[in-house]
Amino acid sequence: MSKYEAAKQSADEAVEQRRQQIMDMRAQVSSGELTPREIKKLEKEIAKIEKMNKKSEFWGNLAAKADSGGSKMQDTGKAMQKAGLKTTAIVWTPVIYAGYKVAKNVKGKSAESDLVTLIKECEQAHADGQITEDQMKEYIVDFTNNYYRN
């Protein structure tokens, strides 16, 4: 049993005890054995206890709504996190893989053939729809600036 459920059960028990107390007081009032002053005092006490019960029920319902709302928000957050991770993987995996393949294929060949091979592979990847034209240009410029000139 969670902490919330235990607290709710305790509050419900207290409300039930106060209802029983109200019923006992009303029985005393209707018995006709009390003076008007005592009756007035008991009726005042009954009103006070009923007010406490209404407040307890209000705050109990509010706490239940907050607890269920918190649970729903937590579940939504978990779902959003999973969706975000999947989206990130879907978006970045092809780009990283294409860059890896280009670098892997280019590495270890002579300087002149490296550039030609890179351009051919980039054109093929662009034709297959694996990379965009801007990415293709970026790979070629990066290669010429960082590897080919050295």
Secondary structure, 3 states (H helix, E strand, C coil): CCHHHHHHHHHHHHHHHHHHHHHHHHHHHHHCCCCHHHHHHHHHHHHHHHHHHHHHHHHHHHHHHHHHHHHHHHHHHHHHHHHHHHHHHHHHHHHHHHHHHHHHHHCCCCHHHHHHHHHHHHHHHHHHCCCCHHHHHHHHHHHHHHHHCC
